Amino acid sequence: MVNEAGVALILFSSLRYLEGLRNRITALRIFAKDIPDASHDEGRDQVLRSRQWGRQNTSENWENNAGHFLVIFSVQ
């Protein structure tokens, strides 16, 4: 399912731009694939949690939000 921003991106972008964006997103996914596991193993998430921001700076936030979005974008 594509939201309004996704529709606008598709309608007002060239195919060349969208293909380049997809390639950059794929490269980011490959780069970041093992980082959340390493963060869990090393205990970095505990250090990054804060009262003000909660879990926003943690690998858990990446897995629940950014990572999921990138997978969806890459598939479509």
mmCIF file of the N, C-alpha and C atoms, coordinates in Angstrom:
data_MODEL
# 
_entry.id   MODEL 
# 
loop_
_atom_site.group_PDB 
_atom_site.id 
_atom_site.type_symbol 
_atom_site.label_atom_id 
_atom_site.label_alt_id 
_atom_site.label_comp_id 
_atom_site.label_asym_id 
_atom_site.label_entity_id 
_atom_site.label_seq_id 
_atom_site.pdbx_PDB_ins_code 
_atom_site.Cartn_x 
_atom_site.Cartn_y 
_atom_site.Cartn_z 
_atom_site.occupancy 
_atom_site.B_iso_or_equiv 
_atom_site.pdbx_formal_charge 
_atom_site.auth_seq_id 
_atom_site.auth_comp_id 
_atom_site.auth_asym_id 
_atom_site.auth_atom_id 
_atom_site.pdbx_PDB_model_num 
ATOM 1   N N  . MET A 1 1  ? 0.840  -1.177 0.000   1.00 0.00 ? 1  MET A N  1 
ATOM 2   C CA . MET A 1 1  ? 0.000  0.000  0.000   1.00 0.00 ? 1  MET A CA 1 
ATOM 3   C C  . MET A 1 1  ? 0.888  1.244  0.000   1.00 0.00 ? 1  MET A C  1 
ATOM 4   N N  . VAL A 1 2  ? 0.652  2.152  -0.901  1.00 0.00 ? 2  VAL A N  1 
ATOM 5   C CA . VAL A 1 2  ? 1.437  3.366  -1.031  1.00 0.00 ? 2  VAL A CA 1 
ATOM 6   C C  . VAL A 1 2  ? 0.642  4.522  -0.444  1.00 0.00 ? 2  VAL A C  1 
ATOM 7   N N  . ASN A 1 3  ? 1.288  5.312  0.424   1.00 0.00 ? 3  ASN A N  1 
ATOM 8   C CA . ASN A 1 3  ? 0.606  6.467  1.005   1.00 0.00 ? 3  ASN A CA 1 
ATOM 9   C C  . ASN A 1 3  ? 0.710  7.664  0.050   1.00 0.00 ? 3  ASN A C  1 
ATOM 10  N N  . GLU A 1 4  ? 0.184  8.813  0.459   1.00 0.00 ? 4  GLU A N  1 
ATOM 11  C CA . GLU A 1 4  ? 0.157  9.996  -0.401  1.00 0.00 ? 4  GLU A CA 1 
ATOM 12  C C  . GLU A 1 4  ? 1.568  10.441 -0.786  1.00 0.00 ? 4  GLU A C  1 
ATOM 13  N N  . ALA A 1 5  ? 2.500  10.384 0.148   1.00 0.00 ? 5  ALA A N  1 
ATOM 14  C CA . ALA A 1 5  ? 3.872  10.783 -0.155  1.00 0.00 ? 5  ALA A CA 1 
ATOM 15  C C  . ALA A 1 5  ? 4.484  9.838  -1.182  1.00 0.00 ? 5  ALA A C  1 
ATOM 16  N N  . GLY A 1 6  ? 4.182  8.564  -1.062  1.00 0.00 ? 6  GLY A N  1 
ATOM 17  C CA . GLY A 1 6  ? 4.681  7.589  -2.029  1.00 0.00 ? 6  GLY A CA 1 
ATOM 18  C C  . GLY A 1 6  ? 4.111  7.830  -3.414  1.00 0.00 ? 6  GLY A C  1 
ATOM 19  N N  . VAL A 1 7  ? 2.841  8.179  -3.483  1.00 0.00 ? 7  VAL A N  1 
ATOM 20  C CA . VAL A 1 7  ? 2.210  8.471  -4.774  1.00 0.00 ? 7  VAL A CA 1 
ATOM 21  C C  . VAL A 1 7  ? 2.864  9.694  -5.398  1.00 0.00 ? 7  VAL A C  1 
ATOM 22  N N  . ALA A 1 8  ? 3.080  10.735 -4.602  1.00 0.00 ? 8  ALA A N  1 
ATOM 23  C CA . ALA A 1 8  ? 3.716  11.947 -5.115  1.00 0.00 ? 8  ALA A CA 1 
ATOM 24  C C  . ALA A 1 8  ? 5.133  11.649 -5.603  1.00 0.00 ? 8  ALA A C  1 
ATOM 25  N N  . LEU A 1 9  ? 5.869  10.837 -4.861  1.00 0.00 ? 9  LEU A N  1 
ATOM 26  C CA . LEU A 1 9  ? 7.224  10.470 -5.262  1.00 0.00 ? 9  LEU A CA 1 
ATOM 27  C C  . LEU A 1 9  ? 7.204  9.766  -6.611  1.00 0.00 ? 9  LEU A C  1 
ATOM 28  N N  . ILE A 1 10 ? 6.277  8.855  -6.788  1.00 0.00 ? 10 ILE A N  1 
ATOM 29  C CA . ILE A 1 10 ? 6.189  8.099  -8.037  1.00 0.00 ? 10 ILE A CA 1 
ATOM 30  C C  . ILE A 1 10 ? 5.739  8.998  -9.196  1.00 0.00 ? 10 ILE A C  1 
ATOM 31  N N  . LEU A 1 11 ? 4.748  9.848  -8.961  1.00 0.00 ? 11 LEU A N  1 
ATOM 32  C CA . LEU A 1 11 ? 4.199  10.678 -10.037 1.00 0.00 ? 11 LEU A CA 1 
ATOM 33  C C  . LEU A 1 11 ? 5.145  11.781 -10.495 1.00 0.00 ? 11 LEU A C  1 
ATOM 34  N N  . PHE A 1 12 ? 5.924  12.347 -9.567  1.00 0.00 ? 12 PHE A N  1 
ATOM 35  C CA . PHE A 1 12 ? 6.728  13.513 -9.893  1.00 0.00 ? 12 PHE A CA 1 
ATOM 36  C C  . PHE A 1 12 ? 8.222  13.225 -9.952  1.00 0.00 ? 12 PHE A C  1 
ATOM 37  N N  . SER A 1 13 ? 8.599  11.969 -10.053 1.00 0.00 ? 13 SER A N  1 
ATOM 38  C CA . SER A 1 13 ? 10.004 11.595 -10.159 1.00 0.00 ? 13 SER A CA 1 
ATOM 39  C C  . SER A 1 13 ? 10.226 10.814 -11.442 1.00 0.00 ? 13 SER A C  1 
ATOM 40  N N  . SER A 1 14 ? 11.425 10.969 -11.963 1.00 0.00 ? 14 SER A N  1 
ATOM 41  C CA . SER A 1 14 ? 11.744 10.214 -13.175 1.00 0.00 ? 14 SER A CA 1 
ATOM 42  C C  . SER A 1 14 ? 12.063 8.765  -12.800 1.00 0.00 ? 14 SER A C  1 
ATOM 43  N N  . LEU A 1 15 ? 11.933 7.892  -13.766 1.00 0.00 ? 15 LEU A N  1 
ATOM 44  C CA . LEU A 1 15 ? 12.266 6.487  -13.543 1.00 0.00 ? 15 LEU A CA 1 
ATOM 45  C C  . LEU A 1 15 ? 13.739 6.358  -13.160 1.00 0.00 ? 15 LEU A C  1 
ATOM 46  N N  . ARG A 1 16 ? 14.584 7.140  -13.797 1.00 0.00 ? 16 ARG A N  1 
ATOM 47  C CA . ARG A 1 16 ? 16.022 7.107  -13.474 1.00 0.00 ? 16 ARG A CA 1 
ATOM 48  C C  . ARG A 1 16 ? 16.268 7.455  -12.003 1.00 0.00 ? 16 ARG A C  1 
ATOM 49  N N  . TYR A 1 17 ? 15.588 8.497  -11.510 1.00 0.00 ? 17 TYR A N  1 
ATOM 50  C CA . TYR A 1 17 ? 15.730 8.893  -10.110 1.00 0.00 ? 17 TYR A CA 1 
ATOM 51  C C  . TYR A 1 17 ? 15.253 7.772  -9.188  1.00 0.00 ? 17 TYR A C  1 
ATOM 52  N N  . LEU A 1 18 ? 14.080 7.204  -9.479  1.00 0.00 ? 18 LEU A N  1 
ATOM 53  C CA . LEU A 1 18 ? 13.531 6.146  -8.628  1.00 0.00 ? 18 LEU A CA 1 
ATOM 54  C C  . LEU A 1 18 ? 14.426 4.909  -8.617  1.00 0.00 ? 18 LEU A C  1 
ATOM 55  N N  . GLU A 1 19 ? 14.997 4.567  -9.761  1.00 0.00 ? 19 GLU A N  1 
ATOM 56  C CA . GLU A 1 19 ? 15.919 3.428  -9.800  1.00 0.00 ? 19 GLU A CA 1 
ATOM 57  C C  . GLU A 1 19 ? 17.172 3.711  -8.980  1.00 0.00 ? 19 GLU A C  1 
ATOM 58  N N  . GLY A 1 20 ? 17.687 4.929  -9.070  1.00 0.00 ? 20 GLY A N  1 
ATOM 59  C CA . GLY A 1 20 ? 18.849 5.311  -8.264  1.00 0.00 ? 20 GLY A CA 1 
ATOM 60  C C  . GLY A 1 20 ? 18.533 5.292  -6.780  1.00 0.00 ? 20 GLY A C  1 
ATOM 61  N N  . LEU A 1 21 ? 17.345 5.781  -6.430  1.00 0.00 ? 21 LEU A N  1 
ATOM 62  C CA . LEU A 1 21 ? 16.926 5.770  -5.029  1.00 0.00 ? 21 LEU A CA 1 
ATOM 63  C C  . LEU A 1 21 ? 16.809 4.342  -4.510  1.00 0.00 ? 21 LEU A C  1 
ATOM 64  N N  . ARG A 1 22 ? 16.209 3.476  -5.314  1.00 0.00 ? 22 ARG A N  1 
ATOM 65  C CA . ARG A 1 22 ? 16.096 2.068  -4.924  1.00 0.00 ? 22 ARG A CA 1 
ATOM 66  C C  . ARG A 1 22 ? 17.479 1.443  -4.716  1.00 0.00 ? 22 ARG A C  1 
ATOM 67  N N  . ASN A 1 23 ? 18.418 1.769  -5.587  1.00 0.00 ? 23 ASN A N  1 
ATOM 68  C CA . ASN A 1 23 ? 19.782 1.234  -5.447  1.00 0.00 ? 23 ASN A CA 1 
ATOM 69  C C  . ASN A 1 23 ? 20.458 1.747  -4.175  1.00 0.00 ? 23 ASN A C  1 
ATOM 70  N N  . ARG A 1 24 ? 20.255 3.013  -3.855  1.00 0.00 ? 24 ARG A N  1 
ATOM 71  C CA . ARG A 1 24 ? 20.849 3.569  -2.627  1.00 0.00 ? 24 ARG A CA 1 
ATOM 72  C C  . ARG A 1 24 ? 20.213 2.946  -1.383  1.00 0.00 ? 24 ARG A C  1 
ATOM 73  N N  . ILE A 1 25 ? 18.909 2.727  -1.422  1.00 0.00 ? 25 ILE A N  1 
ATOM 74  C CA . ILE A 1 25 ? 18.225 2.098  -0.292  1.00 0.00 ? 25 ILE A CA 1 
ATOM 75  C C  . ILE A 1 25 ? 18.698 0.659  -0.119  1.00 0.00 ? 25 ILE A C  1 
ATOM 76  N N  . THR A 1 26 ? 18.863 -0.054 -1.220  1.00 0.00 ? 26 THR A N  1 
ATOM 77  C CA . THR A 1 26 ? 19.382 -1.421 -1.137  1.00 0.00 ? 26 THR A CA 1 
ATOM 78  C C  . THR A 1 26 ? 20.776 -1.433 -0.534  1.00 0.00 ? 26 THR A C  1 
ATOM 79  N N  . ALA A 1 27 ? 21.623 -0.496 -0.943  1.00 0.00 ? 27 ALA A N  1 
ATOM 80  C CA . ALA A 1 27 ? 22.979 -0.409 -0.388  1.00 0.00 ? 27 ALA A CA 1 
ATOM 81  C C  . ALA A 1 27 ? 22.931 -0.107 1.114   1.00 0.00 ? 27 ALA A C  1 
ATOM 82  N N  . LEU A 1 28 ? 22.026 0.763  1.534   1.00 0.00 ? 28 LEU A N  1 
ATOM 83  C CA . LEU A 1 28 ? 21.874 1.074  2.959   1.00 0.00 ? 28 LEU A CA 1 
ATOM 84  C C  . LEU A 1 28 ? 21.426 -0.148 3.744   1.00 0.00 ? 28 LEU A C  1 
ATOM 85  N N  . ARG A 1 29 ? 20.472 -0.899 3.190   1.00 0.00 ? 29 ARG A N  1 
ATOM 86  C CA . ARG A 1 29 ? 20.003 -2.118 3.865   1.00 0.00 ? 29 ARG A CA 1 
ATOM 87  C C  . ARG A 1 29 ? 21.130 -3.124 4.026   1.00 0.00 ? 29 ARG A C  1 
ATOM 88  N N  . ILE A 1 30 ? 21.947 -3.290 2.993   1.00 0.00 ? 30 ILE A N  1 
ATOM 89  C CA . ILE A 1 30 ? 23.072 -4.227 3.071   1.00 0.00 ? 30 ILE A CA 1 
ATOM 90  C C  . ILE A 1 30 ? 24.085 -3.750 4.116   1.00 0.00 ? 30 ILE A C  1 
ATOM 91  N N  . PHE A 1 31 ? 24.382 -2.454 4.106   1.00 0.00 ? 31 PHE A N  1 
ATOM 92  C CA . PHE A 1 31 ? 25.333 -1.893 5.071   1.00 0.00 ? 31 PHE A CA 1 
ATOM 93  C C  . PHE A 1 31 ? 24.844 -2.072 6.506   1.00 0.00 ? 31 PHE A C  1 
ATOM 94  N N  . ALA A 1 32 ? 23.568 -1.820 6.738   1.00 0.00 ? 32 ALA A N  1 
ATOM 95  C CA . ALA A 1 32 ? 23.029 -1.805 8.101   1.00 0.00 ? 32 ALA A CA 1 
ATOM 96  C C  . ALA A 1 32 ? 22.518 -3.154 8.574   1.00 0.00 ? 32 ALA A C  1 
ATOM 97  N N  . LYS A 1 33 ? 22.596 -4.173 7.741   1.00 0.00 ? 33 LYS A N  1 
ATOM 98  C CA . LYS A 1 33 ? 21.982 -5.467 8.054   1.00 0.00 ? 33 LYS A CA 1 
ATOM 99  C C  . LYS A 1 33 ? 22.445 -6.048 9.390   1.00 0.00 ? 33 LYS A C  1 
ATOM 100 N N  . ASP A 1 34 ? 23.723 -6.024 9.682   1.00 0.00 ? 34 ASP A N  1 
ATOM 101 C CA . ASP A 1 34 ? 24.246 -6.658 10.887  1.00 0.00 ? 34 ASP A CA 1 
ATOM 102 C C  . ASP A 1 34 ? 24.421 -5.703 12.069  1.00 0.00 ? 34 ASP A C  1 
ATOM 103 N N  . ILE A 1 35 ? 24.229 -4.429 11.853  1.00 0.00 ? 35 ILE A N  1 
ATOM 104 C CA . ILE A 1 35 ? 24.451 -3.448 12.926  1.00 0.00 ? 35 ILE A CA 1 
ATOM 105 C C  . ILE A 1 35 ? 23.503 -3.650 14.107  1.00 0.00 ? 35 ILE A C  1 
ATOM 106 N N  . PRO A 1 36 ? 22.177 -3.862 13.901  1.00 0.00 ? 36 PRO A N  1 
ATOM 107 C CA . PRO A 1 36 ? 21.314 -4.072 15.075  1.00 0.00 ? 36 PRO A CA 1 
ATOM 108 C C  . PRO A 1 36 ? 21.730 -5.273 15.926  1.00 0.00 ? 36 PRO A C  1 
ATOM 109 N N  . ASP A 1 37 ? 22.138 -6.370 15.295  1.00 0.00 ? 37 ASP A N  1 
ATOM 110 C CA . ASP A 1 37 ? 22.575 -7.536 16.065  1.00 0.00 ? 37 ASP A CA 1 
ATOM 111 C C  . ASP A 1 37 ? 23.826 -7.223 16.866  1.00 0.00 ? 37 ASP A C  1 
ATOM 112 N N  . ALA A 1 38 ? 24.766 -6.530 16.250  1.00 0.00 ? 38 ALA A N  1 
ATOM 113 C CA . ALA A 1 38 ? 25.988 -6.159 16.961  1.00 0.00 ? 38 ALA A CA 1 
ATOM 114 C C  . ALA A 1 38 ? 25.675 -5.220 18.120  1.00 0.00 ? 38 ALA A C  1 
ATOM 115 N N  . SER A 1 39 ? 24.737 -4.313 17.901  1.00 0.00 ? 39 SER A N  1 
ATOM 116 C CA . SER A 1 39 ? 24.347 -3.378 18.956  1.00 0.00 ? 39 SER A CA 1 
ATOM 117 C C  . SER A 1 39 ? 23.752 -4.112 20.152  1.00 0.00 ? 39 SER A C  1 
ATOM 118 N N  . HIS A 1 40 ? 22.903 -5.106 19.881  1.00 0.00 ? 40 HIS A N  1 
ATOM 119 C CA . HIS A 1 40 ? 22.334 -5.915 20.963  1.00 0.00 ? 40 HIS A CA 1 
ATOM 120 C C  . HIS A 1 40 ? 23.442 -6.667 21.705  1.00 0.00 ? 40 HIS A C  1 
ATOM 121 N N  . ASP A 1 41 ? 24.326 -7.310 20.954  1.00 0.00 ? 41 ASP A N  1 
ATOM 122 C CA . ASP A 1 41 ? 25.389 -8.118 21.559  1.00 0.00 ? 41 ASP A CA 1 
ATOM 123 C C  . ASP A 1 41 ? 26.338 -7.286 22.411  1.00 0.00 ? 41 ASP A C  1 
ATOM 124 N N  . GLU A 1 42 ? 26.622 -6.076 21.965  1.00 0.00 ? 42 GLU A N  1 
ATOM 125 C CA . GLU A 1 42 ? 27.563 -5.212 22.674  1.00 0.00 ? 42 GLU A CA 1 
ATOM 126 C C  . GLU A 1 42 ? 26.911 -4.371 23.765  1.00 0.00 ? 42 GLU A C  1 
ATOM 127 N N  . GLY A 1 43 ? 25.582 -4.372 23.859  1.00 0.00 ? 43 GLY A N  1 
ATOM 128 C CA . GLY A 1 43 ? 24.882 -3.613 24.889  1.00 0.00 ? 43 GLY A CA 1 
ATOM 129 C C  . GLY A 1 43 ? 24.800 -2.122 24.619  1.00 0.00 ? 43 GLY A C  1 
ATOM 130 N N  . ARG A 1 44 ? 24.956 -1.726 23.366  1.00 0.00 ? 44 ARG A N  1 
ATOM 131 C CA . ARG A 1 44 ? 24.920 -0.290 23.040  1.00 0.00 ? 44 ARG A CA 1 
ATOM 132 C C  . ARG A 1 44 ? 23.558 0.337  23.285  1.00 0.00 ? 44 ARG A C  1 
ATOM 133 N N  . ASP A 1 45 ? 22.478 -0.426 23.074  1.00 0.00 ? 45 ASP A N  1 
ATOM 134 C CA . ASP A 1 45 ? 21.141 0.140  23.234  1.00 0.00 ? 45 ASP A CA 1 
ATOM 135 C C  . ASP A 1 45 ? 20.901 0.666  24.645  1.00 0.00 ? 45 ASP A C  1 
ATOM 136 N N  . GLN A 1 46 ? 21.431 -0.004 25.634  1.00 0.00 ? 46 GLN A N  1 
ATOM 137 C CA . GLN A 1 46 ? 21.248 0.445  27.017  1.00 0.00 ? 46 GLN A CA 1 
ATOM 138 C C  . GLN A 1 46 ? 21.880 1.816  27.231  1.00 0.00 ? 46 GLN A C  1 
ATOM 139 N N  . VAL A 1 47 ? 22.994 2.058  26.588  1.00 0.00 ? 47 VAL A N  1 
ATOM 140 C CA . VAL A 1 47 ? 23.688 3.338  26.732  1.00 0.00 ? 47 VAL A CA 1 
ATOM 141 C C  . VAL A 1 47 ? 22.959 4.438  25.963  1.00 0.00 ? 47 VAL A C  1 
ATOM 142 N N  . LEU A 1 48 ? 22.326 4.084  24.864  1.00 0.00 ? 48 LEU A N  1 
ATOM 143 C CA . LEU A 1 48 ? 21.685 5.076  24.005  1.00 0.00 ? 48 LEU A CA 1 
ATOM 144 C C  . LEU A 1 48 ? 20.281 5.477  24.450  1.00 0.00 ? 48 LEU A C  1 
ATOM 145 N N  . ARG A 1 49 ? 19.646 4.695  25.310  1.00 0.00 ? 49 ARG A N  1 
ATOM 146 C CA . ARG A 1 49 ? 18.313 5.070  25.810  1.00 0.00 ? 49 ARG A CA 1 
ATOM 147 C C  . ARG A 1 49 ? 18.429 6.309  26.683  1.00 0.00 ? 49 ARG A C  1 
ATOM 148 N N  . SER A 1 50 ? 17.433 7.176  26.572  1.00 0.00 ? 50 SER A N  1 
ATOM 149 C CA . SER A 1 50 ? 17.436 8.381  27.400  1.00 0.00 ? 50 SER A CA 1 
ATOM 150 C C  . SER A 1 50 ? 16.022 8.685  27.863  1.00 0.00 ? 50 SER A C  1 
ATOM 151 N N  . ARG A 1 51 ? 15.922 9.482  28.903  1.00 0.00 ? 51 ARG A N  1 
ATOM 152 C CA . ARG A 1 51 ? 14.589 9.869  29.392  1.00 0.00 ? 51 ARG A CA 1 
ATOM 153 C C  . ARG A 1 51 ? 13.865 10.719 28.363  1.00 0.00 ? 51 ARG A C  1 
ATOM 154 N N  . GLN A 1 52 ? 14.596 11.613 27.718  1.00 0.00 ? 52 GLN A N  1 
ATOM 155 C CA . GLN A 1 52 ? 13.972 12.524 26.763  1.00 0.00 ? 52 GLN A CA 1 
ATOM 156 C C  . GLN A 1 52 ? 13.552 11.809 25.478  1.00 0.00 ? 52 GLN A C  1 
ATOM 157 N N  . TRP A 1 53 ? 14.418 10.982 24.921  1.00 0.00 ? 53 TRP A N  1 
ATOM 158 C CA . TRP A 1 53 ? 14.162 10.385 23.616  1.00 0.00 ? 53 TRP A CA 1 
ATOM 159 C C  . TRP A 1 53 ? 13.743 8.926  23.674  1.00 0.00 ? 53 TRP A C  1 
ATOM 160 N N  . GLY A 1 54 ? 13.814 8.309  24.816  1.00 0.00 ? 54 GLY A N  1 
ATOM 161 C CA . GLY A 1 54 ? 13.408 6.912  24.934  1.00 0.00 ? 54 GLY A CA 1 
ATOM 162 C C  . GLY A 1 54 ? 14.284 6.001  24.101  1.00 0.00 ? 54 GLY A C  1 
ATOM 163 N N  . ARG A 1 55 ? 13.657 5.230  23.216  1.00 0.00 ? 55 ARG A N  1 
ATOM 164 C CA . ARG A 1 55 ? 14.388 4.257  22.403  1.00 0.00 ? 55 ARG A CA 1 
ATOM 165 C C  . ARG A 1 55 ? 14.695 4.764  21.000  1.00 0.00 ? 55 ARG A C  1 
ATOM 166 N N  . GLN A 1 56 ? 14.490 6.043  20.721  1.00 0.00 ? 56 GLN A N  1 
ATOM 167 C CA . GLN A 1 56 ? 14.645 6.550  19.358  1.00 0.00 ? 56 GLN A CA 1 
ATOM 168 C C  . GLN A 1 56 ? 16.052 6.366  18.797  1.00 0.00 ? 56 GLN A C  1 
ATOM 169 N N  . ASN A 1 57 ? 17.066 6.343  19.604  1.00 0.00 ? 57 ASN A N  1 
ATOM 170 C CA . ASN A 1 57 ? 18.436 6.221  19.116  1.00 0.00 ? 57 ASN A CA 1 
ATOM 171 C C  . ASN A 1 57 ? 18.931 4.779  19.121  1.00 0.00 ? 57 ASN A C  1 
ATOM 172 N N  . THR A 1 58 ? 18.064 3.839  19.331  1.00 0.00 ? 58 THR A N  1 
ATOM 173 C CA . THR A 1 58 ? 18.484 2.447  19.492  1.00 0.00 ? 58 THR A CA 1 
ATOM 174 C C  . THR A 1 58 ? 18.230 1.620  18.243  1.00 0.00 ? 58 THR A C  1 
ATOM 175 N N  . SER A 1 59 ? 18.838 0.451  18.213  1.00 0.00 ? 59 SER A N  1 
ATOM 176 C CA . SER A 1 59 ? 18.627 -0.451 17.082  1.00 0.00 ? 59 SER A CA 1 
ATOM 177 C C  . SER A 1 59 ? 17.191 -0.960 17.055  1.00 0.00 ? 59 SER A C  1 
ATOM 178 N N  . GLU A 1 60 ? 16.554 -1.000 18.192  1.00 0.00 ? 60 GLU A N  1 
ATOM 179 C CA . GLU A 1 60 ? 15.142 -1.416 18.241  1.00 0.00 ? 60 GLU A CA 1 
ATOM 180 C C  . GLU A 1 60 ? 14.280 -0.474 17.412  1.00 0.00 ? 60 GLU A C  1 
ATOM 181 N N  . ASN A 1 61 ? 14.538 0.818  17.496  1.00 0.00 ? 61 ASN A N  1 
ATOM 182 C CA . ASN A 1 61 ? 13.809 1.796  16.704  1.00 0.00 ? 61 ASN A CA 1 
ATOM 183 C C  . ASN A 1 61 ? 14.066 1.580  15.216  1.00 0.00 ? 61 ASN A C  1 
ATOM 184 N N  . TRP A 1 62 ? 15.301 1.273  14.861  1.00 0.00 ? 62 TRP A N  1 
ATOM 185 C CA . TRP A 1 62 ? 15.645 0.992  13.462  1.00 0.00 ? 62 TRP A CA 1 
ATOM 186 C C  . TRP A 1 62 ? 14.848 -0.209 12.948  1.00 0.00 ? 62 TRP A C  1 
ATOM 187 N N  . GLU A 1 63 ? 14.849 -1.285 13.727  1.00 0.00 ? 63 GLU A N  1 
ATOM 188 C CA . GLU A 1 63 ? 14.175 -2.512 13.314  1.00 0.00 ? 63 GLU A CA 1 
ATOM 189 C C  . GLU A 1 63 ? 12.662 -2.313 13.177  1.00 0.00 ? 63 GLU A C  1 
ATOM 190 N N  . ASN A 1 64 ? 12.075 -1.527 14.066  1.00 0.00 ? 64 ASN A N  1 
ATOM 191 C CA . ASN A 1 64 ? 10.622 -1.342 14.062  1.00 0.00 ? 64 ASN A CA 1 
ATOM 192 C C  . ASN A 1 64 ? 10.137 -0.311 13.053  1.00 0.00 ? 64 ASN A C  1 
ATOM 193 N N  . ASN A 1 65 ? 10.992 0.612  12.674  1.00 0.00 ? 65 ASN A N  1 
ATOM 194 C CA . ASN A 1 65 ? 10.537 1.710  11.820  1.00 0.00 ? 65 ASN A CA 1 
ATOM 195 C C  . ASN A 1 65 ? 11.308 1.802  10.512  1.00 0.00 ? 65 ASN A C  1 
ATOM 196 N N  . ALA A 1 66 ? 12.533 2.230  10.573  1.00 0.00 ? 66 ALA A N  1 
ATOM 197 C CA . ALA A 1 66 ? 13.302 2.480  9.349   1.00 0.00 ? 66 ALA A CA 1 
ATOM 198 C C  . ALA A 1 66 ? 13.544 1.217  8.543   1.00 0.00 ? 66 ALA A C  1 
ATOM 199 N N  . GLY A 1 67 ? 13.992 0.173  9.190   1.00 0.00 ? 67 GLY A N  1 
ATOM 200 C CA . GLY A 1 67 ? 14.277 -1.070 8.472   1.00 0.00 ? 67 GLY A CA 1 
ATOM 201 C C  . GLY A 1 67 ? 13.058 -1.609 7.753   1.00 0.00 ? 67 GLY A C  1 
ATOM 202 N N  . HIS A 1 68 ? 11.937 -1.566 8.414   1.00 0.00 ? 68 HIS A N  1 
ATOM 203 C CA . HIS A 1 68 ? 10.683 -2.061 7.825   1.00 0.00 ? 68 HIS A CA 1 
ATOM 204 C C  . HIS A 1 68 ? 10.296 -1.224 6.605   1.00 0.00 ? 68 HIS A C  1 
ATOM 205 N N  . PHE A 1 69 ? 10.400 0.094  6.723   1.00 0.00 ? 69 PHE A N  1 
ATOM 206 C CA . PHE A 1 69 ? 10.075 0.978  5.606   1.00 0.00 ? 69 PHE A CA 1 
ATOM 207 C C  . PHE A 1 69 ? 10.974 0.691  4.401   1.00 0.00 ? 69 PHE A C  1 
ATOM 208 N N  . LEU A 1 70 ? 12.265 0.490  4.655   1.00 0.00 ? 70 LEU A N  1 
ATOM 209 C CA . LEU A 1 70 ? 13.188 0.258  3.550   1.00 0.00 ? 70 LEU A CA 1 
ATOM 210 C C  . LEU A 1 70 ? 12.890 -1.058 2.838   1.00 0.00 ? 70 LEU A C  1 
ATOM 211 N N  . VAL A 1 71 ? 12.474 -2.055 3.583   1.00 0.00 ? 71 VAL A N  1 
ATOM 212 C CA . VAL A 1 71 ? 12.102 -3.328 2.958   1.00 0.00 ? 71 VAL A CA 1 
ATOM 213 C C  . VAL A 1 71 ? 10.884 -3.121 2.060   1.00 0.00 ? 71 VAL A C  1 
ATOM 214 N N  . ILE A 1 72 ? 9.884  -2.420 2.556   1.00 0.00 ? 72 ILE A N  1 
ATOM 215 C CA . ILE A 1 72 ? 8.673  -2.167 1.766   1.00 0.00 ? 72 ILE A CA 1 
ATOM 216 C C  . ILE A 1 72 ? 9.004  -1.382 0.504   1.00 0.00 ? 72 ILE A C  1 
ATOM 217 N N  . PHE A 1 73 ? 9.823  -0.349 0.637   1.00 0.00 ? 73 PHE A N  1 
ATOM 218 C CA . PHE A 1 73 ? 10.170 0.467  -0.529  1.00 0.00 ? 73 PHE A CA 1 
ATOM 219 C C  . PHE A 1 73 ? 10.938 -0.355 -1.561  1.00 0.00 ? 73 PHE A C  1 
ATOM 220 N N  . SER A 1 74 ? 11.814 -1.205 -1.108  1.00 0.00 ? 74 SER A N  1 
ATOM 221 C CA . SER A 1 74 ? 12.625 -2.008 -2.017  1.00 0.00 ? 74 SER A CA 1 
ATOM 222 C C  . SER A 1 74 ? 11.799 -3.015 -2.803  1.00 0.00 ? 74 SER A C  1 
ATOM 223 N N  . VAL A 1 75 ? 10.727 -3.495 -2.209  1.00 0.00 ? 75 VAL A N  1 
ATOM 224 C CA . VAL A 1 75 ? 9.902  -4.521 -2.844  1.00 0.00 ? 75 VAL A CA 1 
ATOM 225 C C  . VAL A 1 75 ? 9.030  -3.902 -3.935  1.00 0.00 ? 75 VAL A C  1 
ATOM 226 N N  . GLN A 1 76 ? 8.548  -2.705 -3.717  1.00 0.00 ? 76 GLN A N  1 
ATOM 227 C CA . GLN A 1 76 ? 7.591  -2.097 -4.653  1.00 0.00 ? 76 GLN A CA 1 
ATOM 228 C C  . GLN A 1 76 ? 8.253  -1.500 -5.850  1.00 0.00 ? 76 GLN A C  1 
# 
